[in-house]
Amino acid sequence: GDTEKPWRTLRALAEKYPDAQALQRAVAQLAFSRGDYKESIGAYDRLLNGLSVKAPTAVRAEMLFARGAAQERAHNYDAASSDLQLALGLDPTNAQILNYLGYMWVEQGVNLPEAFKLLKRAHLLAPNEGAITDSLGWSYYRRGEYVTAQGYLVRAVEQEPDSAEILDHLGDTYAKLGKKDEAKQQWRKALEALAGGSEEPSKGFKQAV
């Protein structure tokens, strides 16, 4: 049950062996999971700086994607956009990168036409991924196209029935369509999902629901 001692040990090893990519990656990933995004970004910086010019394109894209995600969690949105766009340039058919960048822009209310295109491409590439179906549905919600949003979000819930965030999105959409009972039902399910261990997507999410 002790998580701090192994974390300190891992960091010390990574400092002692800065060229050991497996250690740097472990620090980057564990720091991200702990919510220490500054530490995670630093580890990904070291990884990217240490990559050989002959490193596979997919590896560099993966690192940029991961650092971009850490930047987004740290609310460094310009840096996140830069990393994610670089990653996408290297791996243009990666549905996860398309989804992450598109959804971030939708949430920030920026580059909305381009975000919509990215999410449509992501969904074409991975139509059975609940998170991606949700992102596209939510982009329709943000455009005020609630009927279309409902269709995608119902499907997203079918694909990922235990996601509190997707359930909340569907509830919001029902509310916009005047379906108050259906909205309340989805919001209650979102709270139940949180109680069951579903990830809280943002601080204050439970209170907002």
C-alpha positions in Angstrom: 0.0 0.0 0.0 3.0 2.3 0.0 3.0 4.3 -3.2 5.4 7.1 -2.2 8.5 5.0 -1.6 8.5 3.3 -5.0 7.8 6.6 -6.7 10.8 8.2 -5.0 12.9 5.2 -5.9 11.9 5.3 -9.5 12.6 9.0 -9.8 16.0 8.6 -8.2 16.8 5.8 -10.7 15.7 8.0 -13.6 18.0 10.8 -12.5 20.9 8.3 -12.1 20.3 6.8 -15.5 19.0 9.7 -17.7 19.6 7.7 -20.9 17.5 4.8 -19.8 14.3 5.4 -21.8 12.3 2.7 -20.1 12.9 4.5 -16.7 12.1 7.9 -18.2 8.9 6.6 -19.7 7.9 4.9 -16.4 8.4 8.2 -14.6 6.4 10.1 -17.2 3.5 7.7 -17.1 3.4 7.3 -13.4 3.6 11.1 -12.9 0.7 11.5 -15.2 -1.4 8.9 -13.4 -0.6 10.7 -10.1 -1.7 14.0 -11.5 1.8 15.5 -11.4 1.6 16.8 -14.9 4.6 19.1 -14.6 6.8 16.1 -13.7 5.3 14.1 -16.5 5.9 16.9 -19.0 9.6 17.1 -17.9 10.0 13.4 -18.3 8.5 13.5 -21.8 10.8 16.4 -22.6 13.8 14.3 -21.7 12.5 11.4 -23.8 11.9 13.5 -26.8 15.3 15.2 -26.5 16.9 11.8 -26.3 15.3 10.3 -29.3 17.6 9.5 -32.2 16.9 11.2 -35.5 16.5 7.6 -36.7 13.8 6.9 -34.2 10.6 5.5 -35.8 8.0 8.1 -36.6 5.4 6.2 -34.6 7.5 6.5 -31.4 8.0 10.2 -31.8 4.3 10.6 -32.5 3.4 8.6 -29.4 5.7 10.8 -27.2 4.3 14.0 -28.6 0.8 12.7 -28.0 1.6 11.8 -24.4 3.2 15.1 -23.7 0.4 17.0 -25.3 -2.1 15.1 -23.1 0.0 16.1 -20.0 0.1 19.7 -21.2 -3.7 19.7 -21.6 -4.2 18.3 -18.1 -1.9 21.1 -16.8 -4.1 23.6 -18.7 -1.3 24.6 -21.0 -3.6 24.5 -24.0 -1.4 26.3 -26.5 1.5 23.8 -25.8 -1.0 20.9 -25.9 -2.3 22.0 -29.3 1.2 22.3 -30.7 2.3 18.8 -29.5 -0.9 17.2 -30.6 -0.8 18.8 -34.1 2.9 17.7 -34.4 1.8 14.2 -33.4 -1.0 14.2 -35.9 1.3 15.4 -38.6 3.4 12.3 -38.0 0.5 9.9 -37.6 -2.5 11.4 -39.4 -4.8 8.3 -39.2 -4.4 7.9 -35.4 -8.0 8.1 -34.2 -7.0 8.7 -30.6 -4.9 11.8 -31.5 -7.7 13.1 -33.8 -10.1 12.6 -30.9 -8.0 14.2 -28.2 -7.2 17.3 -30.2 -10.7 17.7 -31.6 -12.4 17.3 -28.2 -10.0 19.7 -26.5 -10.7 22.3 -29.1 -14.5 21.8 -28.7 -14.2 22.1 -24.9 -12.1 25.3 -25.3 -14.5 26.7 -27.9 -11.6 27.3 -30.4 -11.0 26.1 -33.9 -14.5 24.6 -34.0 -14.8 23.9 -37.7 -11.5 22.1 -37.7 -12.3 20.3 -34.5 -15.5 19.0 -36.0 -13.6 17.7 -39.1 -11.1 16.0 -36.8 -13.8 14.3 -34.8 -15.6 13.1 -37.9 -12.4 11.6 -39.2 -11.8 9.9 -35.8 -15.2 8.4 -35.8 -14.8 7.1 -39.3 -11.6 5.4 -38.3 -12.9 4.0 -35.0 -16.8 3.9 -35.0 -17.0 1.5 -32.1 -15.0 3.5 -29.7 -17.4 4.9 -27.1 -15.2 7.9 -26.2 -14.8 8.9 -29.9 -18.6 8.5 -30.5 -19.2 10.7 -27.5 -16.8 13.4 -28.7 -18.6 13.6 -32.0 -22.0 13.7 -30.3 -20.8 16.4 -28.0 -19.5 18.4 -30.9 -23.0 18.3 -32.4 -24.3 19.4 -29.0 -22.0 22.4 -29.0 -23.2 23.3 -32.5 -26.8 23.3 -31.2 -27.7 20.2 -33.3 -29.3 18.4 -30.4 -31.3 15.7 -32.3 -28.1 14.6 -34.1 -26.2 14.8 -30.9 -28.7 12.5 -29.2 -28.2 9.8 -31.8 -24.5 9.7 -31.3 -24.6 10.0 -27.5 -27.2 7.2 -27.2 -24.8 5.0 -29.2 -21.8 6.1 -27.1 -23.7 5.1 -23.9 -24.3 1.7 -25.5 -20.6 1.4 -26.3 -19.4 2.6 -22.9 -22.3 2.3 -20.4 -20.2 3.0 -17.3 -18.8 6.3 -18.3 -20.1 9.1 -16.1 -19.0 11.7 -18.6 -20.9 10.2 -21.5 -24.0 9.7 -19.4 -23.8 13.3 -18.3 -23.5 14.4 -21.9 -26.6 12.4 -22.9 -28.5 13.9 -19.9 -27.5 17.4 -21.0 -28.7 16.7 -24.5 -32.1 15.3 -23.3 -32.5 18.5 -21.2 -31.9 20.7 -24.3 -34.6 18.7 -26.1 -37.1 19.2 -23.3 -36.9 15.5 -22.2 -36.6 16.3 -18.5 -37.3 12.8 -17.1 -34.8 11.2 -19.5 -32.3 13.8 -18.6 -32.7 13.1 -14.9 -32.4 9.4 -15.5 -29.0 9.8 -17.3 -27.7 12.2 -14.6 -28.6 9.7 -11.9 -26.8 7.0 -13.8 -23.8 9.3 -14.1 -23.7 9.7 -10.3 -24.1 5.9 -9.9 -21.2 5.4 -12.3 -19.0 7.7 -10.2 -20.0 5.8 -7.1 -19.0 2.6 -8.9 -15.5 3.9 -9.7 -16.0 5.7 -13.0 -13.3 8.4 -13.5 -14.4 11.9 -12.6 -13.4 13.8 -15.8 -12.8 17.1 -14.1 -12.7 18.8 -10.7 -16.2 19.6 -9.6 -17.9 17.3 -12.1 -19.9 15.4 -9.5 -21.2 18.6 -7.9 -22.2 19.9 -11.3 -24.1 16.7 -12.1 
